[in-house]
Amino acid sequence: MSFVESLTNVGIGYGVAVATQLAVYPMFNFTVSIGENLSIALIFTCVSIIRSYVLRRTFEWLRIVKE
């Protein structure tokens, strides 16, 4: 179930990123195609996954060192 939770979290995060970009980019007069928008969201999603992994491993390492 942890894997399903992770996939769900990533999928929802990707959808939120795309929707946010569709709403925000026009406010700054950024014009991107839907393909570019999807690609940008994918890049940010990958960065988010890496960030979450690094933080999780760091906190796990800190927990082990404290023991």
C-alpha positions in Angstrom: 0.0 0.0 0.0 3.0 2.3 0.6 3.8 2.0 -3.1 0.2 2.8 -4.1 0.2 5.8 -1.8 3.5 7.1 -3.4 2.1 6.7 -6.9 -1.1 8.4 -5.9 0.8 11.3 -4.3 3.0 11.7 -7.4 0.0 11.5 -9.8 -2.0 14.1 -7.8 1.1 16.3 -7.5 1.6 16.2 -11.2 -2.0 17.1 -11.9 -1.8 20.0 -9.4 1.4 21.2 -11.0 -0.2 21.2 -14.5 -3.4 23.0 -13.3 -1.4 25.6 -11.3 0.8 26.3 -14.3 -2.3 26.7 -16.6 -3.6 29.2 -14.1 -0.4 31.1 -13.2 1.5 31.3 -16.5 -1.0 33.6 -18.1 -0.8 36.0 -15.1 2.9 36.5 -16.1 2.2 36.6 -19.8 4.1 33.3 -20.3 2.8 31.4 -23.3 3.5 27.7 -23.5 2.0 24.9 -25.4 0.2 22.1 -23.5 3.1 19.8 -24.4 5.6 22.3 -22.9 3.3 22.7 -19.9 3.2 18.9 -19.3 7.0 18.6 -19.8 7.7 21.4 -17.3 5.3 19.8 -14.7 7.1 16.5 -15.3 10.5 18.1 -14.6 9.2 19.7 -11.3 7.6 16.4 -10.3 10.9 14.5 -10.8 12.7 17.2 -8.7 10.1 16.8 -6.0 10.5 13.0 -5.9 14.3 13.4 -5.6 13.9 16.0 -2.9 11.5 13.8 -0.9 13.8 10.8 -1.2 16.9 12.8 -0.1 15.0 14.3 2.9 13.6 10.9 3.9 17.0 9.2 3.7 18.6 12.1 5.6 16.1 12.0 8.4 16.4 8.2 8.6 20.2 8.6 8.8 19.8 11.2 11.6 17.5 8.8 13.5 20.0 6.0 13.2 22.9 8.2 14.3 21.0 9.4 17.3 20.4 5.9 18.6 
